[in-house]
Amino acid sequence: AYVRRQLAAVPATAASPGATTARRDTAYAHIEARLRRALSTKVAVVPQKKGARIVIDCYSAEEFDNVVQSLLGGDL
């Protein structure tokens, strides 16, 4: 639901078939930036045919623990 709202909020940049793709890419970039700030690590949103995949890079065990705590809350 959140992604659909983000996609609807980003205006189309042109009236071409690529406008939908550009709008989706802009929405995904916005979501990536918010996740990156929230998790304090590199995050990529990879569009797929149906939906998308979120890739979170952790460069140490401590960083991994911090990401898991941010996502799940509480202690491990």
C-alpha positions in Angstrom: 0.0 0.0 0.0 2.8 2.4 0.8 4.6 1.8 -2.5 1.3 2.3 -4.4 0.8 5.7 -2.6 4.4 6.7 -3.5 3.8 5.8 -7.1 0.6 7.8 -7.2 2.2 10.8 -5.6 5.0 11.1 -8.2 3.7 12.9 -11.3 4.4 11.5 -14.7 7.2 13.4 -16.4 6.0 12.8 -20.0 3.1 11.4 -21.8 5.1 8.5 -23.3 5.2 4.8 -22.5 8.3 5.5 -20.5 6.5 7.9 -18.2 5.2 5.1 -16.0 8.7 3.6 -15.7 10.2 7.0 -14.9 7.5 7.6 -12.2 8.1 4.1 -10.7 11.9 4.7 -10.8 11.5 8.0 -9.0 9.2 6.4 -6.4 11.7 3.6 -5.8 14.6 6.0 -5.5 12.6 7.9 -2.9 11.9 4.7 -0.9 15.6 3.7 -1.2 16.6 7.0 0.3 14.2 6.7 3.2 15.3 3.2 3.9 19.0 4.2 3.7 18.4 6.9 6.3 16.4 4.7 8.6 18.8 1.8 8.5 22.1 3.7 8.1 23.4 1.4 5.4 23.2 0.9 1.7 19.8 -0.1 0.4 18.7 -0.9 -3.1 15.2 -1.4 -4.4 15.3 -3.6 -7.5 12.2 -3.5 -9.6 10.9 -6.9 -10.9 8.0 -7.9 -13.2 5.7 -8.1 -10.2 6.8 -5.9 -7.3 10.3 -5.3 -6.2 13.2 -6.7 -4.2 14.8 -4.8 -1.4 18.5 -5.5 -0.9 20.2 -4.3 2.3 24.0 -4.4 2.4 25.7 -4.9 5.8 29.4 -4.5 6.1 29.9 -6.0 9.6 28.2 -8.2 12.1 27.5 -5.1 14.2 25.9 -3.3 11.3 23.8 -6.5 10.6 22.6 -6.6 14.2 21.7 -2.9 14.0 19.6 -3.4 10.9 17.8 -6.4 12.4 17.1 -4.5 15.5 15.8 -1.6 13.4 13.5 -3.9 11.4 12.3 -6.2 14.2 12.8 -4.1 17.3 14.1 -5.3 20.7 17.2 -7.4 21.4 18.4 -10.3 19.4 
